[in-house]
Amino acid sequence: MVWLGDFNHHHPLWDSPSDTRLFTNTNIEAANTLIELIETHEMEMALPAGLPTLQTFRSGNFSCPDNVFCSTNLLPTFVECDTKPEK
């Protein structure tokens, strides 16, 4: 199973842990729902943590609201998982 898309959630598991402005209580609570689903379905992140997927127009800051998750047994089959946030 593979899930990929704009989950629009921020969490230190995939965003840069130093980007603390993203880790509001609301964002963490919303991300925890996604994390519970990932754990329930025994999935892992295929996109490396901290790899930006979005560059905002206003500030130019990078963040990681998009992600790729896959079944644990599929992860070794990924050759590459990368992004182009500037596009």
MMTF fields as JSON, N, C-alpha, C and O atoms, coordinates in Angstrom:
{
  "mmtfVersion": "1.0.0",
  "mmtfProducer": "UNKNOWN",
  "numBonds": 347,
  "numAtoms": 348,
  "numGroups": 87,
  "numChains": 1,
  "numModels": 1,
  "chainsPerModel": [1],
  "groupsPerChain": [87],
  "chainIdList": ["A"],
  "bondAtomList": [4, 2, 8, 6, 12, 10, 16, 14, 20, 18, 24, 22, 28, 26, 32, 30, 36, 34, 40, 38, 44, 42, 48, 46, 52, 50, 56, 54, 60, 58, 64, 62, 68, 66, 72, 70, 76, 74, 80, 78, 84, 82, 88, 86, 92, 90, 96, 94, 100, 98, 104, 102, 108, 106, 112, 110, 116, 114, 120, 118, 124, 122, 128, 126, 132, 130, 136, 134, 140, 138, 144, 142, 148, 146, 152, 150, 156, 154, 160, 158, 164, 162, 168, 166, 172, 170, 176, 174, 180, 178, 184, 182, 188, 186, 192, 190, 196, 194, 200, 198, 204, 202, 208, 206, 212, 210, 216, 214, 220, 218, 224, 222, 228, 226, 232, 230, 236, 234, 240, 238, 244, 242, 248, 246, 252, 250, 256, 254, 260, 258, 264, 262, 268, 266, 272, 270, 276, 274, 280, 278, 284, 282, 288, 286, 292, 290, 296, 294, 300, 298, 304, 302, 308, 306, 312, 310, 316, 314, 320, 318, 324, 322, 328, 326, 332, 330, 336, 334, 340, 338, 344, 342],
  "bondOrderList": [1, 1, 1, 1, 1, 1, 1, 1, 1, 1, 1, 1, 1, 1, 1, 1, 1, 1, 1, 1, 1, 1, 1, 1, 1, 1, 1, 1, 1, 1, 1, 1, 1, 1, 1, 1, 1, 1, 1, 1, 1, 1, 1, 1, 1, 1, 1, 1, 1, 1, 1, 1, 1, 1, 1, 1, 1, 1, 1, 1, 1, 1, 1, 1, 1, 1, 1, 1, 1, 1, 1, 1, 1, 1, 1, 1, 1, 1, 1, 1, 1, 1, 1, 1, 1, 1],
  "groupList": [{"groupName": "MET", "atomNameList": ["N", "CA", "C", "O"], "elementList": ["N", "C", "C", "O"], "formalChargeList": [0, 0, 0, 0], "bondAtomList": [1, 0, 2, 1, 3, 2], "bondOrderList": [1, 1, 2], "singleLetterCode": "M", "chemCompType": "L-PEPTIDE LINKING"}, {"groupName": "VAL", "atomNameList": ["N", "CA", "C", "O"], "elementList": ["N", "C", "C", "O"], "formalChargeList": [0, 0, 0, 0], "bondAtomList": [1, 0, 2, 1, 3, 2], "bondOrderList": [1, 1, 2], "singleLetterCode": "V", "chemCompType": "L-PEPTIDE LINKING"}, {"groupName": "TRP", "atomNameList": ["N", "CA", "C", "O"], "elementList": ["N", "C", "C", "O"], "formalChargeList": [0, 0, 0, 0], "bondAtomList": [1, 0, 2, 1, 3, 2], "bondOrderList": [1, 1, 2], "singleLetterCode": "W", "chemCompType": "L-PEPTIDE LINKING"}, {"groupName": "LEU", "atomNameList": ["N", "CA", "C", "O"], "elementList": ["N", "C", "C", "O"], "formalChargeList": [0, 0, 0, 0], "bondAtomList": [1, 0, 2, 1, 3, 2], "bondOrderList": [1, 1, 2], "singleLetterCode": "L", "chemCompType": "L-PEPTIDE LINKING"}, {"groupName": "GLY", "atomNameList": ["N", "CA", "C", "O"], "elementList": ["N", "C", "C", "O"], "formalChargeList": [0, 0, 0, 0], "bondAtomList": [1, 0, 2, 1, 3, 2], "bondOrderList": [1, 1, 2], "singleLetterCode": "G", "chemCompType": "PEPTIDE LINKING"}, {"groupName": "ASP", "atomNameList": ["N", "CA", "C", "O"], "elementList": ["N", "C", "C", "O"], "formalChargeList": [0, 0, 0, 0], "bondAtomList": [1, 0, 2, 1, 3, 2], "bondOrderList": [1, 1, 2], "singleLetterCode": "D", "chemCompType": "L-PEPTIDE LINKING"}, {"groupName": "PHE", "atomNameList": ["N", "CA", "C", "O"], "elementList": ["N", "C", "C", "O"], "formalChargeList": [0, 0, 0, 0], "bondAtomList": [1, 0, 2, 1, 3, 2], "bondOrderList": [1, 1, 2], "singleLetterCode": "F", "chemCompType": "L-PEPTIDE LINKING"}, {"groupName": "ASN", "atomNameList": ["N", "CA", "C", "O"], "elementList": ["N", "C", "C", "O"], "formalChargeList": [0, 0, 0, 0], "bondAtomList": [1, 0, 2, 1, 3, 2], "bondOrderList": [1, 1, 2], "singleLetterCode": "N", "chemCompType": "L-PEPTIDE LINKING"}, {"groupName": "HIS", "atomNameList": ["N", "CA", "C", "O"], "elementList": ["N", "C", "C", "O"], "formalChargeList": [0, 0, 0, 0], "bondAtomList": [1, 0, 2, 1, 3, 2], "bondOrderList": [1, 1, 2], "singleLetterCode": "H", "chemCompType": "L-PEPTIDE LINKING"}, {"groupName": "PRO", "atomNameList": ["N", "CA", "C", "O"], "elementList": ["N", "C", "C", "O"], "formalChargeList": [0, 0, 0, 0], "bondAtomList": [1, 0, 2, 1, 3, 2], "bondOrderList": [1, 1, 2], "singleLetterCode": "P", "chemCompType": "L-PEPTIDE LINKING"}, {"groupName": "SER", "atomNameList": ["N", "CA", "C", "O"], "elementList": ["N", "C", "C", "O"], "formalChargeList": [0, 0, 0, 0], "bondAtomList": [1, 0, 2, 1, 3, 2], "bondOrderList": [1, 1, 2], "singleLetterCode": "S", "chemCompType": "L-PEPTIDE LINKING"}, {"groupName": "THR", "atomNameList": ["N", "CA", "C", "O"], "elementList": ["N", "C", "C", "O"], "formalChargeList": [0, 0, 0, 0], "bondAtomList": [1, 0, 2, 1, 3, 2], "bondOrderList": [1, 1, 2], "singleLetterCode": "T", "chemCompType": "L-PEPTIDE LINKING"}, {"groupName": "ARG", "atomNameList": ["N", "CA", "C", "O"], "elementList": ["N", "C", "C", "O"], "formalChargeList": [0, 0, 0, 0], "bondAtomList": [1, 0, 2, 1, 3, 2], "bondOrderList": [1, 1, 2], "singleLetterCode": "R", "chemCompType": "L-PEPTIDE LINKING"}, {"groupName": "ILE", "atomNameList": ["N", "CA", "C", "O"], "elementList": ["N", "C", "C", "O"], "formalChargeList": [0, 0, 0, 0], "bondAtomList": [1, 0, 2, 1, 3, 2], "bondOrderList": [1, 1, 2], "singleLetterCode": "I", "chemCompType": "L-PEPTIDE LINKING"}, {"groupName": "GLU", "atomNameList": ["N", "CA", "C", "O"], "elementList": ["N", "C", "C", "O"], "formalChargeList": [0, 0, 0, 0], "bondAtomList": [1, 0, 2, 1, 3, 2], "bondOrderList": [1, 1, 2], "singleLetterCode": "E", "chemCompType": "L-PEPTIDE LINKING"}, {"groupName": "ALA", "atomNameList": ["N", "CA", "C", "O"], "elementList": ["N", "C", "C", "O"], "formalChargeList": [0, 0, 0, 0], "bondAtomList": [1, 0, 2, 1, 3, 2], "bondOrderList": [1, 1, 2], "singleLetterCode": "A", "chemCompType": "L-PEPTIDE LINKING"}, {"groupName": "GLN", "atomNameList": ["N", "CA", "C", "O"], "elementList": ["N", "C", "C", "O"], "formalChargeList": [0, 0, 0, 0], "bondAtomList": [1, 0, 2, 1, 3, 2], "bondOrderList": [1, 1, 2], "singleLetterCode": "Q", "chemCompType": "L-PEPTIDE LINKING"}, {"groupName": "CYS", "atomNameList": ["N", "CA", "C", "O"], "elementList": ["N", "C", "C", "O"], "formalChargeList": [0, 0, 0, 0], "bondAtomList": [1, 0, 2, 1, 3, 2], "bondOrderList": [1, 1, 2], "singleLetterCode": "C", "chemCompType": "L-PEPTIDE LINKING"}, {"groupName": "LYS", "atomNameList": ["N", "CA", "C", "O"], "elementList": ["N", "C", "C", "O"], "formalChargeList": [0, 0, 0, 0], "bondAtomList": [1, 0, 2, 1, 3, 2], "bondOrderList": [1, 1, 2], "singleLetterCode": "K", "chemCompType": "L-PEPTIDE LINKING"}],
  "groupTypeList": [0, 1, 2, 3, 4, 5, 6, 7, 8, 8, 8, 9, 3, 2, 5, 10, 9, 10, 5, 11, 12, 3, 6, 11, 7, 11, 7, 13, 14, 15, 15, 7, 11, 3, 13, 14, 3, 13, 14, 11, 8, 14, 0, 14, 0, 15, 3, 9, 15, 4, 3, 9, 11, 3, 16, 11, 6, 12, 10, 4, 7, 6, 10, 17, 9, 5, 7, 1, 6, 17, 10, 11, 7, 3, 3, 9, 11, 6, 1, 14, 17, 5, 11, 18, 9, 14, 18],
  "groupIdList": [1, 2, 3, 4, 5, 6, 7, 8, 9, 10, 11, 12, 13, 14, 15, 16, 17, 18, 19, 20, 21, 22, 23, 24, 25, 26, 27, 28, 29, 30, 31, 32, 33, 34, 35, 36, 37, 38, 39, 40, 41, 42, 43, 44, 45, 46, 47, 48, 49, 50, 51, 52, 53, 54, 55, 56, 57, 58, 59, 60, 61, 62, 63, 64, 65, 66, 67, 68, 69, 70, 71, 72, 73, 74, 75, 76, 77, 78, 79, 80, 81, 82, 83, 84, 85, 86, 87],
  "secStructList": [7, 3, 3, 3, 3, 3, 7, 7, 7, 7, 7, 6, 6, 6, 1, 7, 6, 6, 7, 4, 4, 4, 7, 7, 2, 2, 2, 2, 2, 2, 2, 2, 2, 2, 2, 2, 2, 2, 2, 2, 6, 6, 3, 3, 3, 7, 1, 7, 6, 6, 7, 7, 7, 3, 3, 7, 6, 6, 6, 7, 7, 3, 3, 7, 7, 3, 3, 3, 3, 3, 3, 6, 6, 6, 4, 4, 4, 7, 1, 7, 7, 7, 7, 7, 6, 6, 7],
  "xCoordList": [0.849, 0.0, 0.907, 1.922, 0.527, 1.259, 0.266, -0.76, 0.585, -0.191, 0.744, 1.823, 0.346, 1.132, 0.205, -0.871, 0.633, -0.198, 0.094, 1.037, -0.746, -0.662, -1.487, -2.691, -0.84, -1.525, -1.729, -2.53, -0.992, -1.123, -0.993, -1.703, -0.077, 0.202, 1.686, 2.527, 1.986, 3.377, 3.67, 2.874, 4.836, 5.236, 6.758, 7.322, 7.423, 8.883, 9.331, 10.511, 8.415, 8.804, 9.178, 9.994, 8.586, 8.921, 9.393, 10.164, 8.975, 9.512, 10.831, 11.126, 11.611, 12.854, 12.534, 11.789, 13.069, 12.776, 13.126, 12.579, 14.035, 14.419, 13.392, 13.466, 12.433, 11.421, 10.228, 9.115, 10.467, 9.476, 8.224, 7.191, 8.29, 7.107, 5.957, 4.796, 6.274, 5.249, 4.536, 3.451, 5.132, 4.653, 3.701, 3.94, 2.626, 1.579, 0.812, 0.881, 0.093, -0.718, -1.711, -1.916, -2.322, -3.304, -2.644, -3.195, -1.465, -0.77, -0.351, -0.48, 0.146, 0.583, -0.602, -0.504, -1.718, -2.916, -3.41, -3.763, -3.441, -3.889, -2.938, -3.379, -1.643, -0.66, -0.743, -0.492, -1.088, -1.189, -2.255, -2.098, -3.325, -4.351, -3.747, -3.978, -2.976, -2.303, -1.293, -1.212, -0.535, 0.462, -0.204, 0.323, -1.343, -2.075, -2.496, -2.399, -2.96, -3.339, -2.134, -2.226, -1.016, 0.209, 0.637, 1.026, 0.566, 0.939, -0.033, 0.384, -1.325, -2.344, -2.115, -2.302, -1.708, -1.511, -0.059, 0.31, 0.767, 2.17, 2.895, 3.475, 2.847, 3.47, 4.684, 4.839, 5.539, 6.732, 6.827, 6.21, 7.609, 7.831, 8.835, 9.91, 8.467, 9.393, 10.188, 11.325, 9.582, 10.244, 11.119, 10.622, 12.398, 13.267, 12.77, 12.343, 12.832, 12.411, 13.217, 14.421, 12.54, 13.198, 13.378, 13.84, 13.021, 13.132, 11.962, 10.817, 12.209, 11.105, 10.275, 10.793, 8.979, 8.067, 7.34, 6.631, 7.511, 6.805, 7.666, 8.269, 7.712, 8.305, 7.182, 6.568, 6.908, 5.787, 6.103, 7.244, 5.069, 5.241, 5.551, 6.409, 4.854, 4.976, 6.346, 7.024, 6.758, 8.004, 9.202, 10.349, 8.94, 10.03, 10.547, 11.489, 9.937, 10.345, 9.96, 8.99, 10.724, 10.435, 9.773, 10.093, 8.863, 8.258, 7.902, 8.168, 7.299, 7.06, 5.604, 5.38, 4.608, 3.222, 2.827, 1.82, 3.613, 3.341, 4.23, 5.322, 3.743, 4.548, 4.207, 3.226, 5.038, 4.845, 5.021, 6.056, 4.009, 4.051, 3.783, 2.998, 4.43, 4.199, 4.251, 4.767, 3.704, 3.774, 5.235, 6.093, 5.506, 6.876, 7.578, 8.756, 6.87, 7.5, 7.793, 8.587, 7.173, 7.427, 8.609, 9.197, 8.961, 10.005, 11.305, 11.891, 11.779, 13.032, 12.932, 13.958, 11.729, 11.581, 11.688, 11.796, 11.657, 11.79, 13.24, 14.158, 13.44, 14.778, 15.144, 16.265, 14.182, 14.404, 13.055, 12.043, 13.062, 11.876, 12.373, 13.018, 12.072, 12.629, 11.569, 10.479, 11.874, 10.914, 11.576, 12.798, 10.73, 11.169, 10.25, 9.374, 10.444, 9.52, 9.476, 8.487, 10.526, 10.535, 9.588, 9.292, 9.116, 8.208, 6.784, 5.85],
  "yCoordList": [-1.159, 0.0, 1.239, 1.278, 2.242, 3.505, 4.647, 4.694, 5.56, 6.797, 7.944, 8.048, 8.803, 9.995, 11.154, 10.997, 12.313, 13.474, 14.624, 14.604, 15.622, 16.811, 16.549, 16.802, 16.045, 15.745, 17.014, 17.041, 18.062, 19.381, 19.326, 20.024, 18.489, 18.368, 18.593, 18.23, 19.196, 19.433, 18.693, 18.706, 18.046, 17.281, 17.084, 16.982, 17.03, 16.832, 15.507, 15.351, 14.551, 13.292, 13.493, 12.743, 14.504, 14.727, 16.146, 16.332, 17.142, 18.492, 18.595, 17.773, 19.598, 19.825, 20.127, 21.068, 19.363, 19.593, 21.005, 21.476, 21.674, 23.03, 24.079, 25.229, 23.692, 24.633, 24.663, 24.3, 25.093, 25.016, 25.86, 25.611, 26.848, 27.674, 26.839, 27.236, 25.69, 24.828, 23.952, 23.439, 23.775, 22.769, 23.336, 23.238, 23.927, 24.406, 23.2, 22.113, 23.387, 22.294, 21.777, 20.568, 22.679, 22.28, 21.411, 20.381, 21.818, 21.033, 19.662, 18.661, 19.617, 18.342, 17.4, 16.211, 17.919, 17.084, 16.532, 15.356, 17.356, 16.894, 15.843, 14.846, 16.059, 15.099, 13.783, 12.722, 13.835, 12.605, 11.663, 10.445, 12.196, 11.355, 10.603, 9.405, 11.304, 10.666, 9.63, 8.535, 9.963, 9.031, 7.757, 6.662, 7.888, 6.703, 5.817, 4.593, 6.415, 5.64, 4.929, 3.772, 5.624, 5.034, 3.839, 2.802, 3.983, 2.883, 1.719, 0.561, 2.016, 0.969, 0.116, -1.1, 0.77, 0.065, -0.353, -0.77, -0.235, -0.655, -0.061, -0.774, 1.261, 1.971, 2.753, 3.024, 3.108, 3.899, 5.04, 5.005, 6.047, 7.159, 6.742, 6.225, 6.974, 6.706, 7.962, 7.881, 9.115, 10.389, 10.693, 10.678, 10.968, 11.223, 12.393, 13.422, 12.224, 13.273, 14.538, 14.483, 15.683, 16.972, 17.413, 18.526, 16.559, 16.921, 17.825, 17.375, 19.087, 20.016, 19.636, 19.166, 19.853, 19.586, 20.846, 20.826, 21.938, 23.177, 24.379, 24.433, 25.338, 26.636, 27.654, 27.836, 28.322, 29.26, 30.501, 30.96, 31.039, 32.239, 33.457, 34.267, 33.581, 34.779, 34.895, 35.91, 33.873, 33.969, 33.336, 33.663, 32.434, 31.704, 30.562, 29.878, 30.335, 29.234, 27.895, 27.792, 26.884, 25.52, 24.748, 24.972, 23.851, 22.969, 21.639, 21.436, 20.743, 19.371, 18.922, 17.909, 19.634, 19.214, 18.007, 17.353, 17.719, 16.585, 15.425, 15.628, 14.218, 13.09, 11.842, 11.804, 10.825, 9.525, 8.47, 8.412, 7.648, 6.551, 5.253, 5.233, 4.176, 2.887, 1.763, 1.926, 0.628, -0.559, -0.887, -0.697, -1.376, -1.67, -2.581, -2.381, -3.574, -4.51, -3.881, -4.431, -2.743, -2.083, -1.122, -0.821, -0.642, 0.378, -0.027, 0.816, -1.256, -1.616, -1.573, -1.568, -1.542, -1.511, -0.097, 0.071, 0.917, 2.292, 2.545, 2.328, 2.997, 3.329, 4.741, 4.996, 5.657, 7.044, 7.68, 7.364, 8.564, 9.334, 10.742, 10.975, 11.683, 13.024, 14.047, 13.682, 15.326, 16.399, 17.532, 17.594, 18.425, 19.657, 20.771, 21.222, 21.225, 22.198, 23.535, 24.261, 23.865, 25.122, 25.111, 26.168, 23.952, 23.823, 23.848, 23.752],
  "zCoordList": [0.0, 0.0, 0.0, 0.696, -0.787, -0.84, -0.687, -1.367, 0.21, 0.376, 0.057, 0.642, -0.862, -1.123, -1.384, -1.962, -0.954, -1.202, -0.27, 0.522, -0.396, 0.437, 1.692, 1.715, 2.723, 3.977, 4.8, 5.734, 4.44, 5.061, 6.582, 7.306, 7.048, 8.482, 8.718, 7.896, 9.855, 10.23, 11.528, 12.467, 11.557, 12.731, 12.676, 11.587, 13.827, 13.831, 13.206, 12.892, 13.021, 12.374, 10.91, 10.376, 10.247, 8.842, 8.55, 7.609, 9.297, 9.122, 9.878, 10.746, 9.545, 10.269, 11.741, 12.014, 12.685, 14.1, 14.581, 15.578, 13.874, 14.27, 13.842, 14.275, 12.994, 12.498, 13.448, 13.07, 14.672, 15.745, 15.495, 16.117, 14.604, 14.329, 13.775, 13.874, 13.194, 12.603, 13.625, 13.349, 14.798, 15.732, 16.777, 17.98, 16.292, 17.194, 17.728, 17.153, 18.812, 19.361, 18.323, 18.209, 17.573, 16.545, 15.485, 15.097, 15.014, 13.988, 14.508, 13.803, 15.732, 16.299, 16.497, 16.195, 17.001, 17.192, 15.864, 15.779, 14.834, 13.511, 12.955, 12.383, 13.119, 12.632, 13.404, 12.833, 14.681, 15.467, 14.926, 15.013, 14.375, 13.751, 12.567, 12.406, 11.742, 10.607, 11.098, 10.542, 12.121, 12.667, 13.181, 12.982, 13.832, 14.307, 13.138, 13.229, 12.044, 10.854, 10.247, 9.835, 10.198, 9.655, 10.501, 9.964, 11.811, 12.713, 12.588, 12.571, 12.501, 12.374, 11.13, 11.155, 10.039, 8.766, 8.537, 7.439, 9.597, 9.547, 8.349, 7.53, 8.269, 7.16, 7.646, 8.837, 6.692, 6.983, 5.98, 4.916, 6.339, 5.422, 4.35, 4.654, 3.1, 2.004, 1.66, 1.196, 1.891, 1.656, 2.873, 3.999, 2.672, 3.821, 4.682, 4.159, 5.979, 6.91, 6.666, 6.415, 6.744, 6.571, 5.135, 4.885, 4.182, 2.766, 2.409, 2.449, 2.062, 1.815, 0.596, -0.417, 0.728, -0.382, -0.836, -1.842, -0.102, -0.42, -0.065, 1.007, -0.978, -0.681, -0.75, -1.801, 0.371, 0.405, -0.411, -0.458, -1.056, -1.874, -1.017, -1.365, 0.098, 0.933, 1.592, 1.431, 2.326, 3.098, 2.392, 2.698, 1.453, 0.815, 1.658, 1.259, 2.842, 3.715, 3.109, 2.359, 3.44, 3.0, 4.14, 5.308, 3.812, 4.806, 4.131, 2.946, 4.911, 4.442, 4.645, 5.308, 4.1, 4.312, 3.457, 3.729, 2.437, 1.554, 1.998, 2.529, 1.773, 2.211, 1.414, 0.672, 1.585, 0.953, 2.038, 2.702, 2.208, 3.174, 2.419, 1.471, 2.837, 2.182, 3.216, 4.322, 2.817, 3.664, 3.931, 3.069, 5.122, 5.527, 4.522, 4.228, 3.995, 3.063, 1.702, 0.939, 1.376, 0.092, 0.14, -0.898, 1.31, 1.413, 0.704, 0.026, 0.825, 0.132, -1.394, -2.074, -1.936, -3.393, -3.969, -5.183, -3.105, -3.577, -3.986, -3.195, -5.203, -5.684, -5.25, -4.809, -5.38, -4.987, -4.677, -5.302, -3.716, -3.38, -3.084, -2.061, -3.981, -3.896, -4.253, -4.694, -4.067, -4.334, -5.103, -5.238, -5.6, -6.242, -5.748, -6.486, -4.493, -3.901, -4.636, -4.536, -5.367, -6.095, -7.293, -7.851, -7.69, -8.825, -8.327, -9.123]
}
